[in-house]
Amino acid sequence: MVEPTRRMVLAAAMGVGMAANKEMLAWDFGFPSIDEGRLEFAAFKGHVLLVTNTASFCGYTYQYEGLEKLHKAGSPRGLTVIGVPSQDFNQESADNKTVKTFCDATFGVEFPMAGIAHVRGPQAAPFYAWVREQKQWEPNWNFNKVLIGRDGRIAGTFGSGDEPQGSKLSQAIEGELTKPAN
């Protein structure tokens, strides 16, 4: 009997069915939505995604404003910002309704938001477990960012200090937006 590859074991643990040779892409993942239901990344296939773990009571919470501006400016070109609230750093509200109300009232957030999720460690949501597997990286604080290219692959990872309108992140996003959609 052939020993399963680490990728196959990871996929099985995440409940993702895959053929032995199928490469996993961001489109294979999703989160419970902050509005109930599911936020499936497959719905954004061909877009550039900026997935950001967020928190309401962090020194970087002001980045919601920049993320919303980035989302609005980039949407016509195929950029979608996705927020993933997390309590992993003990700076988030206790429930999705409170997070949503805060984001709407304080920053006018219109970009898609997942429900509160784990982004690191053994309880990490499947998307973040995949990022860790692929890049040996996981968020080390709130407002860390994962850039997904139009092809569904990880195009870069960024820390809290990489501002939404900062040159490092802007250049990486622009590089992905100039690539043709599949």
C-alpha positions as CSV (number, residue, x, y, z in Angstrom):
1,M,0.0,0.0,0.0
2,V,1.3,3.5,-0.9
3,E,1.8,5.8,2.0
4,P,-0.4,8.9,1.6
5,T,1.4,12.2,0.9
6,R,1.4,14.9,3.5
7,R,-0.8,17.0,1.1
8,M,-3.4,14.2,0.9
9,V,-3.5,13.8,4.7
10,L,-3.9,17.5,5.1
11,A,-6.7,17.5,2.5
12,A,-8.5,14.6,4.2
13,A,-8.2,16.4,7.6
14,M,-9.7,19.5,6.0
15,G,-12.5,17.5,4.4
16,V,-11.3,18.5,0.9
17,G,-11.7,15.7,-1.6
18,M,-8.9,15.6,-4.2
19,A,-7.2,13.3,-6.6
20,A,-3.7,12.2,-5.7
21,N,-2.2,14.6,-8.2
22,K,-4.5,17.6,-7.9
23,E,-2.8,20.7,-6.6
24,M,-4.8,22.5,-4.0
25,L,-5.6,26.1,-4.7
26,A,-7.2,28.9,-2.7
27,W,-10.4,28.1,-4.7
28,D,-10.7,24.9,-2.7
29,F,-11.4,26.7,0.5
30,G,-13.9,28.9,2.2
31,F,-15.1,30.1,5.6
32,P,-18.4,30.4,7.4
33,S,-19.6,33.9,6.5
34,I,-20.1,36.6,9.1
35,D,-23.6,36.9,7.7
36,E,-24.3,33.2,8.0
37,G,-24.0,30.8,5.2
38,R,-20.6,30.2,3.5
39,L,-18.0,32.5,2.0
40,E,-16.5,30.2,-0.7
41,F,-13.3,31.3,-2.4
42,A,-14.4,29.4,-5.6
43,A,-16.8,32.3,-6.1
44,F,-13.8,34.6,-6.7
45,K,-11.9,32.3,-9.1
46,G,-9.9,34.5,-11.4
47,H,-9.8,37.4,-8.9
48,V,-6.8,38.5,-6.9
49,L,-7.6,38.0,-3.2
50,L,-6.1,39.8,-0.2
51,V,-7.1,37.7,2.8
52,T,-6.5,39.5,6.1
53,N,-6.9,38.3,9.6
54,T,-8.6,41.1,11.5
55,A,-9.5,42.2,15.1
56,S,-11.6,45.0,16.5
57,F,-9.4,45.9,19.4
58,C,-5.9,46.0,18.0
59,G,-3.5,48.8,17.4
60,Y,-3.8,48.0,13.6
61,T,-7.6,48.1,13.6
62,Y,-7.4,51.4,11.7
63,Q,-6.3,49.3,8.7
64,Y,-9.9,48.4,8.1
65,E,-10.2,51.9,6.5
66,G,-7.3,51.2,4.1
67,L,-8.5,47.7,3.3
68,E,-11.9,49.1,2.4
69,K,-10.3,51.8,0.1
70,L,-8.1,49.1,-1.5
71,H,-11.2,46.9,-2.1
72,K,-13.2,49.7,-3.7
73,A,-10.4,50.9,-5.9
74,G,-9.3,47.4,-6.9
75,S,-12.6,45.7,-7.4
76,P,-13.1,46.9,-11.0
77,R,-9.8,45.3,-11.9
78,G,-10.5,42.0,-10.1
79,L,-9.2,42.6,-6.5
80,T,-11.3,41.3,-3.6
81,V,-10.3,41.9,0.0
82,I,-11.6,39.3,2.5
83,G,-11.5,39.9,6.2
84,V,-11.2,37.0,8.6
85,P,-11.8,38.1,12.2
86,S,-9.9,36.1,14.7
87,Q,-9.7,35.9,18.5
88,D,-6.3,34.1,18.3
89,F,-4.6,37.2,19.7
90,N,-7.3,38.0,22.2
91,Q,-8.4,41.2,20.6
92,E,-11.7,40.4,18.9
93,S,-15.3,40.6,20.0
94,A,-17.0,37.4,21.2
95,D,-19.5,37.0,18.3
96,N,-20.0,37.7,14.6
97,K,-22.9,40.1,15.0
98,T,-20.8,42.4,17.2
99,V,-17.8,42.3,14.8
100,K,-20.1,43.0,11.8
101,T,-21.8,45.9,13.6
102,F,-18.4,47.4,14.6
103,C,-17.0,47.1,11.1
104,D,-20.1,48.5,9.4
105,A,-20.5,51.4,11.8
106,T,-16.9,52.4,12.3
107,F,-15.3,51.8,8.9
108,G,-18.2,51.2,6.5
109,V,-16.7,47.8,5.6
110,E,-18.3,46.4,2.4
111,F,-15.7,43.8,1.5
112,P,-16.6,40.1,2.3
113,M,-16.1,39.1,5.9
114,A,-15.7,35.6,7.2
115,G,-17.0,34.6,10.6
116,I,-14.6,34.5,13.6
117,A,-12.0,31.8,12.8
118,H,-8.7,30.5,14.0
119,V,-5.8,31.5,11.8
120,R,-2.9,29.8,13.5
121,G,-1.9,26.7,15.3
122,P,-3.5,23.2,15.3
123,Q,-7.1,24.7,15.2
124,A,-6.4,26.9,12.2
125,A,-9.1,27.1,9.6
126,P,-8.3,24.9,6.6
127,F,-7.3,27.9,4.4
128,Y,-4.7,29.0,7.0
129,A,-3.5,25.4,7.5
130,W,-2.9,25.2,3.7
131,V,-1.0,28.5,3.8
132,R,1.2,27.1,6.6
133,E,1.7,23.9,4.6
134,Q,2.6,25.8,1.4
135,K,4.7,28.7,2.8
136,Q,5.7,27.6,6.3
137,W,4.0,30.8,7.4
138,E,1.2,31.7,9.7
139,P,-0.1,35.0,11.0
140,N,2.0,36.2,14.0
141,W,-0.4,39.0,14.8
142,N,-3.6,40.7,13.6
143,F,-3.8,42.2,10.2
144,N,-1.4,39.8,8.6
145,K,-2.2,39.4,4.9
146,V,-2.1,36.6,2.4
147,L,-2.1,37.6,-1.3
148,I,-3.7,35.1,-3.7
149,G,-3.0,35.4,-7.4
150,R,-5.6,35.0,-10.2
151,D,-4.4,31.4,-10.5
152,G,-5.4,30.5,-6.9
153,R,-1.8,30.2,-5.7
154,I,-0.2,32.1,-2.8
155,A,1.5,35.2,-4.3
156,G,2.8,36.5,-1.0
157,T,2.4,36.9,2.7
158,F,2.6,40.2,4.6
159,G,2.8,41.3,8.2
160,S,0.8,43.8,10.2
161,G,3.2,46.6,9.4
162,D,2.6,46.1,5.6
163,E,0.0,48.9,5.2
164,P,-2.9,48.4,2.7
165,Q,-1.6,51.4,0.7
166,G,2.1,50.8,1.4
167,S,4.5,50.3,-1.4
168,K,5.4,46.7,-0.7
169,L,1.8,45.5,-0.7
170,S,0.7,47.8,-3.5
171,Q,3.5,46.6,-5.8
172,A,2.7,42.9,-5.1
173,I,-1.1,43.5,-5.7
174,E,-0.4,45.4,-8.9
175,G,1.9,42.7,-10.1
176,E,-0.9,40.1,-9.7
177,L,-3.6,42.4,-11.2
178,T,-1.6,42.8,-14.4
179,K,-1.6,39.0,-14.9
180,P,-4.4,37.7,-17.1
181,A,-7.3,36.0,-15.6
182,N,-7.5,32.3,-16.4
